[in-house]
Amino acid sequence: MSPWRRIMNWFRPGGAPIDEADANTLRIEFQSRYHQFKLLLNANNQALEIMTELEKALEGNTPFGMKFIRSRTMGAYTRVYQIVKHLQALAPEKYKALSSRLQAIHLELESQLNPYLETDAGGPWIIHFAMLDKHQADKAGMKMAGLADAANQLQIRIPDGFVITARAFRDFLAHNDLKTEIQRRIQRAEDEGPHRFYTISADIRGLVENAPLPEDLETAILSAYAELADRCKNEPHVAVRSSALNEDREGASFAGLYQSALNVSRDRLLETYRQIVAAAYSPAVLAYRFSRGLTETDTEMCVGVMEMIDAVSGGVLYSVNPMDIRDRTVTINSAWGLPKAVVDGTTATDLFRVDRSAALSISRREIALKEQKFVCFPTEGICRMDETGPDRTAPSLTDEQILALAAMAIRIEDYAGLPQDIEWALDPSGEIVLLQCRPLQVITPSSDAAPVVDTDLPAALYQGGTTASPGVGAGPVHRVLKDVDALSFPEGGVLVTDRALARWATLLPRAAAVVSEKGSLTGHLANVAREFKVPALFGADGAIEQLSDPPVVTVDADGCRIYEGVVEELLALSRDRRATALMKGTPVFEVLEKAAGLITPLTLLDPDSPRFKAENCKTLHDITRFSHEKSVHEMFRFGKTHRFPERSSKQLRAEIAMQWWVLNLDDGFREDVAEDPFVDFDNIVSIPMRALWAGITAYPWEGPPPVDSKGFMSVMFQATQNQALLPTVKTSMANRNYFMISKNYCSLQSRLGFHFAITEALVGERSQENYVSFQFKGGAADFNRRLKRVLFVGELLENYGFRTEVAKDTLRARIEQHDAETMVAKLNILGFLTIHTRQLDMIMTNPAMVQHYRSQLLDRIETLLTMSSVDTKGKESHVGTHQP
């Protein structure tokens, strides 16, 4: 018999505890279950992040290859496999169908990807820019592939050159058996803590820089340089630039973390190549990699070698305002000499803005005092000149050059399908040379920032939040806060909600846009919104209140703004921009579509539906959704089933005239109190228990309500029918209330008078994992009064966002996916109601008394929430703290 089955028998309903050893076994079992639960939640978050990457790739705006598809597909499968394993540990033998569904999906994924494995297994060491395009991002890195593709497709001049590929990187490490040694040192650093990255980085970089290249690879690099020299009619100095596989990808750009070298001679080319590769193991890169969960395969280092442009002037331009994607002005920053001064931000630069009118026009000039510039040193390397002569006050670009740069930026943006961050230079003849182009990271405006808007647009009604799904949509506002609100959702409506719950996905086929005060771009609803191409703005704090009046709004999810009425200019712009996508129509994109079709769609939306079964999981996303829901159910079932021996618990020292017992299951106490039968509240660090207790102790209970003769007779009759209801009858749970706690978890079983309540909560930093479940039943009056009482309590909870369900005289309530501060407030409410709804069943047939208590309870809840909010902001007493 398994330990879990033995525990079930020991603590069967009505059973009595045996001894302290049994209690310890129970505690150990819970710790194991809680550990599995946390691992499941962590794997769930990682799986959703990978699915988000796939959804972004499906927009088709960023180059990728088969390596990206295979790594993300395998990453998603691995995380979901872990999810299923952890769920089965929580409930052995209960969800067998999940394993078969996971295996079936995995086999289908392999059948789709296997035909493409051979074509991408090897590849050349060298690819010349003239032969490079977006399909080879997995061989040459996104930076070089994107640059060469834009040049070859748009006939834009770039420096002549070539890429030393990812295969060369792998063969270099394999030649010296460096991979094993590097992984050994990184593993040691992971075990000893991230601070170790600083100490191992120098060792790893030394290994790489001093290792010899394979002889054939040396020959290939020098031969490629010789071919470049033939085309240039001399032995050019070159720029040697990083182009790691994930560099410049949205969400994992590694911006500024890798290394490049300028004005390098042939004699130092091989040495410089090793230095660029070694820089992939700098402390900053290692820390970034591990914070983003990226493997070495994700970050293999490709290196671009290109003719060095001895720039007269250079700089950076943005095809839109980086502070506001809806400001279509082209922004150019330039300086004399190499663009390094602009990229590094080390010197003053000129600023030019160009309006995108029918004929481009310069709308702004700011000429800086340019006292320094970077130039190529005659022998090798670069130097900074601190004397710029008459150029110091002269504009670094002519009007003709400004307009030509703006036109180039617009061409590249139109081709790529999204705003661009472009580095450029002017050669000695004044010709524009493109050095780099990558997706522009547009900053989401804060809600209180001064808006920067197109003068043709109206003032924004709301500004803030984060783009969860791009685009623009317009329609009538429809607030959906409860299930009943969804029933009247109109075709083409704008769904406005407080939380991005997965069950609202059923409304997306009819929705023009979604606005949620909570949620992130990695959540279930965000994934489905992108799948349906419905614009979604999440994290829009305060949107519900601000969108209460206007009947129709336009949601600009890209610009993180909401406008009153229909703004046709934005709708037209959104339609135009959706029409272009860099990768769509390519063979590799078709592979991604097929693979993602088995991963990202979500078809299991409603956990209350009869279809919500393991055997109905069609995608990996379905399995994550099903497993997350069932894992919470299994944890609640654990707390609901068991009764705990007194001597395994500590009695809480409390001024309330009731017995409260606390079972510390993991890390719920600040200090161990093994020898003391009591525990002080100050020693409790469980966030949800402290929140419940704040509600329990907020107001002293004033005793039972005045009861009329019918109510009194109802109580007496029910008590004679059920002797366990009589306070004088001793039961195993009479007057005992049990908390099971860890730092972020709490299960409270309370028997107060004639009713029984169970509250369970997980409250931590990740809002998507947070939940509160509540069950309330019983009472001393007849069934009709008990039913009215649970409906009364359910109505109160619905006012504060709980989802409720009533079955006979039992109330179940649930709320999830709020931040920790909000969840603490919800627990305050439950603690308060647990105490103050006792014996209200006896007055439920008296409308005047019901109204009196409803008003009283609501007034006190509002006061309690106000006090809790002030207390939390002042002392952080409940959220993420151990202070009482």
N, C-alpha and C positions, 0 to 999 in steps of 0.2 A: 504493500500500500504506500502511495506517495506521501511525503510530508504534508503536502497540501490537503490530501484526503483525511489524514489523521487529525489535522487541525480542524477541519470541517466537523469531524465527529466530536472532538473535544468541546467545541464551542457551538454545538447545535442549539437551536432555539429551545429555551427552557432548561438547557443543561447547566451544570455547575462547574466552575473551574476546578482543576485538579491540584496542581502545585506550581511553584515558581518556575520550575524547569519548562513546563508547558508554556508559560507566559513568555519566557525567553525565546522559545522556539517560534512563537507567534511573532515576536518582535523581529527576529531574524528573517522570517518569511516576508514580513512587510517590507523590510529594508531591501530585500532582493526584488520584490515586486515594484517598489518605488524606483529602484535603480533601473529596472527594465522600462518602466514608464517614461523616465526622463530620457533614456537612450532612444526610445521610440520617437519622442517629441523632437529630439535633436536631428534624427535621421529624416523625419518628416520635413523639418525646415530646410535641410540641405536638398532634399528631393524637389521641393517647391522652387528653390533658388535655381536649380538646373533647368526646371521646366520654364522658368521665366527667361533664362538665356535662350532656350529654344524658341520661345515665342518672339523674342526680339529678333532672332536670326530669321524667322519666318517673315518679318517685315521686308527682308531682302535688301537692306540698305548697306550691309557691312560684308566685306569679302570673307569667305570661309571655304574650307575644303573638307575632304572626307575625314581627316584626322579630328576636326572639330566635331563632326557628326558622331564618329565612333566613340570619342572620349565622353561626350555628353550623354549619348545613349547608354553606354556602359555605366557611367556615373549615376544616371537616374535608376537604372535597373539595380545596381548595387545598394543604393539607399533604400529602395522599396523592398528589396530582399531583407535588409536589416529590419525594416518596419514590421514585416510579416513575422520574422523570427522573434522579435520582442513581444508582439501581440500573442503569439503562441506560447511564450513563456508566461504571460499573464493568465492565459486561459488554455491550458493544454487540451488538445483533442477537440476544441470547440469550433475552430474556424478552418477545418481541413481544406475546404474548397478554395481558400485563398492561394494555397501553394500550387494547386493545379492550374488556377487561372494565371498566376505569375509565370509558371513554367510555359504555358501556352503562348503568352505574350512574348516571352523571351525567345522562344523558338521562331516566332514570326518575325521578330526584329532581326535575328541572325540571318534568316532566309533573305531578308531585304538587303542587308548590308554585305553579306558574303561575296556576292558577285563583284564587289568593288574593292575587295581587300588587295588583290594581286596588283592592280594598276597603281596603287599608292604605297606599296610596300617598300620600294627602293627609292628611285629618283636620282638625279644627277647631283654632283657636288656644286656645280656652277650653273647658274642661269643668267644669261645676258638680258639686260633690260628690254631689248628689242623683242625678245621671245617671252616676256613675262606678262601675265595678266592676272585678273582677280581670282581665277580658278586655282591658282597655285599658292594661295595664302598659307596653306599648310606646309609648303616646301620653302617659301621665301619669306614668310612673315607678313603680317598685314600691312606694315608700313611700306615696305618695298613693293609688294604686290599692288597695293592701292596707288602708289605713285606711278609705277610703270603702266598700269592699266589706264589711268587718266591720260597719260602722255600718248600712249599708242592709240587710244580710241578717239581722243579729241585733238590730236596733233599739236600738243602743247610741248614746248621744249623743256627737257629736264637734262641734267648732266649725264653724259654717257657713262656706262658702268655695268656692273654685274652684282649678283648676290651669291654669297657663300651660304649654302642651304642648311636646312635642319639635318639632312642626312650627313653632311660634313661634320656638324656638331656631334652627332651620335657616334660617328666613326672615330672622331678625335678622342672622345672620352673612352671608347672601347679599346682603342689602340694602346692606351696607357692604363687600362683597367681602373680609370678614375671614377666611373659611376658607382662602383661598389664602395670605394673609399669615401666618396662624397656622401652617399646615402648613410653610411655607418656614422659619420660625424653629425649629420643632420639629425638622425634618429637619437643620438646621444643628447643633442641639444634639446629636442622635443621632450625627452624624459626628464631633463634637469631644469627645464624652464626656458621661456623665450629669450631671457637675458643672455643665454649662452650663444645666441646667434652672433653677438658681437665678438666673442672670443674665437669661435670656429671659423668666422668669415675670412679672417686673414690667412688661416691655415689652408682653407680650400682654395682661395685665390692664388696663394703661392704655389700650390700643387699644379693648378691649371697653367699659370704663366710660365712655369719652368718645364712643363711637359713637352716633349717633341711632337710635332705633327707627323702623321703618316707620310712617308716619302711621296706616295702617289698624290696625296692631297696637296702637299707643298707644290708639286709640279703643276697640278691643276690650277691653283691660285695664281702662280707666277705666269702660267701660260695665258690665263684670262687677262692678267695685267698687260702682258705683251701685246695681245690683240687690241686692248684699249689704247696702248701707246701707238700702235700702227694707225688706228683711226684718228688719233689726235695729232699725228705727225711729230710727236715728241714723247719724252717720258714724263707724263703729268704727275704732279702731286695729287693726292686723292683725299677725299673725306671718307672715313671709315665709320659707318653708322650702325647702331643696333637695330635689329628688326625681329625681336622675339615673337613667337607665334601669337601670343595674346596681347602684345603691345598695341596700344591705340584702340582696343576693343572697348565698347561702351560698358561701364560697370567694372572694368578691370584694366584700366588704361596703362598702368605703370608710369604715368606721366612724370618725366624728369628723373626716374629712378635708374634707368640704364645709362650706358656711357657711349659717347661718340668721340672720335678724334679727328681733328681738322689739319689739312695741309701736311699729309704724311707722304714720305718718299717711298720709292720701291724698296729700298734697303730695310725699311722698318715695317713693311706691310705685314709680314708674317708675325712679327712680335706684337704689333698692334692688334691683329686679329685675336691672338691669345688673350690680350688684355681686355678686349671687348667681351669675349666669352667669359673670362674670369669675373667681370663685373656683374654677371648674372647671379653671383653668389655674395653680393654685398649685404651688409646687415639690413639695409632698408628694403632691398628686394626680397630677402628671405622672410623678413617680418611681414611684408605685404602679401607674399605668396601664401603664407600660412594663415594670415587673417582672412584671406579670401578663399581658402580651401583649395588652392591650385596645386597640382602636382608638377613634377619636373617635366613630364610629357607636355603639359599645357604651356610651358615656358621655355621650350627649346630655343636656343639662340641662333638665329640667322643673322648674317652681317652683310650690309650693303657697302660696296666699294664703288665710289663715283668720282668722276673728275672734279677737282676742286675749282670752284668759281671764285676768282679774285674779285669780289664784289665791289662795285663803286658805292652802292647803297643796298640795303636789304631790310627785311623785317617780317612782320606777321600781319595777316589780315583775317578778319572774320566775315563770313558772308552774311551774317545777321548780327544783331546786337546780342552778345552772349548773356546779357542780363535779362533779355526779353525776346523770345523767339518770334513774337509778332511784330517786333520793330525790324523792318526789312532793310534798314540802312546797312550798307557795307562799311566796315570800320577798318582802317589801315593805320598801322603804326610802323614808322620807318626811321632809320638812322643812317648816317654815312658809314661806309665800310661793311663788314660782315654782319649778317643778321643776328649773330650771337649776342650783341648788345641788347637787342630787343627781346630775344628769347629769354635771356638771363635776367632782364630787368635791371641791368647794372648801370645804365646811362639814361639820360633824358632822350625822349624820342618825339618826333613829329606825329601829329594826329590828323587824319583826314577822314571825313565821312562823305559817302556818295549815296544820293537818293536814287531809288529804282523807278524813276519816271520813264515815260516813253523814250526819252533821250536821257541817258545817265547825266546827272549833274552833281557837282561838288557842293555840298551844303555846309561844310564846316572845315576850317583850317586852323590848326594850332601849331605854330612853329616854335620848337623848343630851342633853348640855348644848349647846343650839342658840343660839349667841351672835350669829349673823348670819342674814340672810335677804334674798332678792332680791324686789323689788316693781316694779311698773310706775311709771315717773315720770309725774307728772300731765300734762306736755306731750307728751313722746315719749321712747322708749327705756326702759331699766331702770336701777335703781340698787341698790346694796347697803346695807342698813341694819345698822349695827354695834351697835344696841341693840334687843333684842327684848322687854324688860320681863319680865313674869311668864310669857310664853310660852316663855322659854328652858329651863325645866325641865318644861313641860307636854307631854304626848303630842300629836303633830300630827294624830292620827287617833283617833276614838272606836272602840269595839269594833264597833259596827254598821257603820261605814265600812270597817273592816279586812275584815270578812266579806263585805261587798258587793264590795269590790275583788277579793278572792279568787274569789268566784263569777263575776265578769266575766272574770277571767283564764282560768278553767276553760272557760267558754263559748267564748271565742275560740280557745283551744287545741283544743277538740273540733272546732270548725268548720274550723280551718286544718289540723289533722291532725298538728301537731308543736308542741313547746314554744315559748313566746312570751316576748319581751322587750317590755314595755309601758311607755310613758310616759303619765302621767295627771295630772289636776289636779282640785281641788275648787273650784267657783265660789263666789261670796259666799253663795249660798243653801245651800251644802253638798252640791250635786249633783255626782256624778262625771262628768268629761268625759274621754273618751279622746283622747289627742293623737298617739299613734303605737303601732303594733304590728308587730313583725317577728320572723322566726325567731330563736330564742335560740341563740347559739353556745355549745354545751356543751363545756367543757374536758375533753379526754381525761385520765383520771387516770394518773399515772406509776405504774410497778410498785412503787415503794418508798414511795408516799404512803400516809398513814393512810386507810384506806377509810371513806367515808361511806355507810352502807348503811341500807336500810329495816330496822327492827328485826324485821320478820317474816321476813326472808330469812336463810339460813345464812351463815356466814362464807365469803368467796370463797376458792376454792382457788388462783386465779391472778388477778392484776390488772395491766393494762397493755396496750400495743398501741394500734392505731388502727382505727376502724370503717371497713372497706372495703366492706361491704354490710350494711345494717341488719337488725335482727331478732333473734330468739332461737331456738335449736335445741338439741335434746337427743338423745343417742345414744351408742353405744359408741365409745370412742376407737380409732382405727386409724391408726397411724403409716405414712406413705407417704414414704419417703426414696429408694427405687429403683423402677424400673419393675416389678420382680417383686412389690413390695408392693401395687401397684395391682390385681393379679390377684385378690387375696383381699378386696378392699374390700367391706364388707357393705352391704346396703340399710339406709338410715337411719343410717349411721355418721358419726362426726365425723372429718373428714379433718385430721390433724395432720401438718404437714410443715415442713421447714426453709426452703424457698423457694417463692414463689408462682409456680410454673412453669405456662406455658400448657397443657402437656400434661395436667395434672391436671384440666383442665376436663371431660374425658370422664367424670369421676367425679361431677360436680355433680348430675346428675339423680337420683343415689342418695344424695347427702349431706344430712345434717341441718344441718351447719355446717362451716366451714373455719377452721382456726387455722394461721397460718404465722408462723414466726419472722422471715422477711424479707418484703419486698414493700410496695407502696404502692397507694393507692386508684386510681391512674391506670393500673395494669398490666393486662395481658390477662385474668388470672384474676379480678381484681376486677370488671372489666366483665362477664364472663360470670356471676359470682356474683350480681351485681345483676340481670342479665337473668333468671336462674333463681330469683331471690328467695331465695337461700341465704345465711343470715347468715355473715359472714366477718370475722375479726379478724386483721389483719396487723401486722407489726412486734412480734409477741408474743415478745420475746427470752426465752429460757429455758423456753418452754412445753413443749418436747419432754420435757425432764427432769422437769418438775413434773407432767406428765400421763401418766407411765409406769405408775402403779399403778391409778388408779380405772377400773373397767370402763365406767362410764357417767358422762357429764358433761353439764351444761347450759351452753351458750355464749351469753352475753349480749353480742352484738356492739355494741349501742348503749351499754351501760354499761361495755364493755371489761373484763368479768369472766367468769370461768369457775367454775362451782360443781360440786361433786361430787353425783352423782345427778341425778334429774329434779326441777326446781323448777317446779311447776305454775303458781305465781303469775306467774312471768315469762313462761311460754309463753302463758298466757291474756291477759296484758297485751299481748304482742306481737301476738296475733291480733286483739285489740280495736283496736289502734292502726293496723293495716294496713287496717282496714275504711274509714277515712276518708281522703280525699285531696281537697284543695281544687279541683284543676283537672280531675280525672277526670270523664268524661262530657260535657265541653264540646267544641264543634267544634274549637277550636284544639288541644286535647289530642289529638284524633283525627288531626289533621294531623301533630303531632309523632310519634305512634306510627308512622304510615306512613313518615315520613322516617327516623326512627331505625331502622326495620326494615331499611333499606338501608345503614346506617352502623355500628351498634354490635354486632350479633350476630357471633360468631366461630364459623365452621364448620370451618376448617382448623386442627386442633388438634395433630396429630402429624406432625412433619416427616419421619418415617420411613415414613409411610403412602403407598401408591401414589396416593392421592387428592391428595396435597400438590403440586398443580400450579397454574400461573398460570390456566389456563382454568377451574379449579374455584373461583376466588374469586367469592363471591356478594355480598360486602359490602365497604365501605371498610376495615373492621377486618380482614377476610381478607387484603386487599392489604397492609396494614401488617405483619401477621404473616408473610406469605410473603416480603415484601421484606426484612424485618429478618433472617430466617433466611438468605436467599440472599446478602445483602450480606456477612455473616460468612463464608459459604462462599467467596465471590469473593475476599475479602481473604486467606483461608488458601490458596487456590489460587495466588495471586500469590506468596506466600512459599514455597510448595512447589515451584513450577516452575523458579525461577531460580537460577543459579549466578553468583557475583559475582567479578569480577577482583580480584586482590590489591591492585593499586595504587589502586583506587577505595576500598579499605577501609583501616582503621588496625589494626595489630596491637596487641592488648591486652597491656600489660605485666602479666604474671601469673607467680606462682611455680609454678603447675601446669605440669608438663612436657608441655604440649600447645600447639598453636597455636590461638589464638582471634583471630578477625578481626571487626571491628565496622564496619558500614556505616551511617553516620548519614544517615537518610533525611529527617529534618525537624529536630526540636529536641531530639535525644537527647544532645547534648554541652552542657556548661556553657559552654565556650569553644572557638572554632574552632582546629583543629590542622592547618591546611592544609599547612604546610611540614614537619610532623613525621610520619614513617611510623608512629609509635607513639601510643597514647593511654593515659593513666593511668586506672585505675578511678575515682579521685576526680573525674575530669572527666565521668563518665557520670551523667546525670540521669534516664535512662529507668527509670521505676518497675518495670515488669515485668522488665527485664534485671537490675536490681539484686536483685530478689527471686529470680530464677533463680540468679544467681551466689552468693547467700547459701547456697542449697542445694548448689550444686556444690562450694563450698569448705568446707562445714561439717565434713566428715571426710575425711582423706586416704584415697585408695583403697589397699586393702591387697593389691592384686594379684589374679590369678585364683584361684578356689577350687581345693583339691586335686582332681585329676581321676583317676578310675579308668581302667583300661586300655580299657574299652569307650568311655568318654567321649573319651579321647584318640584312639582309632582313628576315632571318628565325626568328630572335628574334622579329622583328617588326610585322611579320605576326601572330605569336603565341600570341603576346600581344593584337592584335586587336581581335583575336578570344576569348581570355580569359582576360577580363578587370582586373581580380583580380591579374594578374601578374604585372600590371603596378605599379611602386613604388608610383605614385601620387594618386593611388586609396587606400583609407583608408579601412582596414579590421580589424576585431577583433584581429588578430594576427600580423598585420604588425609591423615590427621592434621590436617585443617583443619576448624575449626568456625566457623560464620559467624552473627553476630548482625546482623539488620537492626533498627534502632531509631528511635523517636521518644520523646518524653517519656512518652506513655501506651501506646505500642505496642512490641511486640518479636516478632520471628520468629527462632528459633534453629534452624539446621540443623547437626546434630552427627553426625560419623562417628567413633565411638570403638571401635577394635578392629574387630569383625566385625558391628556393628549400626549402624543408621542411625535417627536420631530427629529429628522436627520438632516444635517447640513454638511456638505462637503465642498471644499474649495482648493484650488491651486492658484496661487498668486505669485507671480515673479516678474522679471523684466520683459519677457517676451509676451506681448499682448495676445498674440495668436494662440498661445497655449493656455491662457488664463480662463478659468471657468468657475462657476458656483452652481451647485445642484442642491435642491431643497425638497424635502418630502415632509408632509404634515398630515396627520390623521388623528382620528379618535374624538373623544368628547364624552360628556356625561349626559347630554340631552338625547332626545329622539333623533332618528335619522334625518328628518326634514330640517331640524335646527342645525344638526352637524353639517349637512350639505350647504345650507345657507352660510354657515360660518366659513367653510373652505372657499366658497365663491366670493365671500367678502374679503378674505385674505388675498385670494388670487387677484381680485380687482385692484387692491392696494399695490401688489407687486407689479402688475402690468403698468401701473402709472410710472414705475421706475425702470421700465425696460425689460422686465422678466418675461420669458415665454412660459405660459402656464398651461396645465392640463388637469382636469378634474375627472376622477373615476370613483363613483360612489362617494364616500366621505373622505377620500384621499386627494390631496393637492400635491402636484409635482410642479416645480418651477425650475427654470434654468436660465442662465445668462452666461455669455462667453465673449472672448476676444476684445475685452476692454483693457486699457492700461491698468497698472497696479493701483494707482490712486483711485480710479473709478471703481475697481473691484472692491477696494477697502470700503468705499461708501456703500456699495450694495450689501456687504457683509454687516456694516453698521445697522442697516435697515432690518436685515434678517434677525440679528441679535435682539434688536428692540422688539420686533413683532413676536419672537419666540416667547418672550416674557409677558407681553402686554395683550396678547390675544387669548390668554387662558380664560376659560369659562364664558367667553362671549357667545358660545352657542346657546346659552340659556336665555339670551335676550333677542335672538334673531327674528322672532316674530313680532317684535315691537319696532315699527319703522322709525319712530322718534328717537328711541334709544340707539338704534343702529346709526342714524345720522349723527347723533351726538358723538358716538365713539369714532365714527369715520373722521369727522372734523378734528377731534382731539388727537387721534393718531397721526393724521396728515400734518397737523401743525407741529407736533413734537418731532416728527421725522424731518421736516424742513429745518427746524432749529438744530437738530442733531447733525444734519449734513452741513449746515453752516458752521457749526462749532468744529466739526471734523476737518472741514476744508481749511479753516483758519489755523487749527492745530497742526495739520500736516504741512502747510506752507511755512509755519513759524518754526516748528521743531522737527519736522519729518518724523513724526512719532509712529506712524503706522507702516509707511512704505519704505522698504529696503533699509531698515534701521533696527538696531537692537535696544534702543533706548525706550524706556517706558513713557 
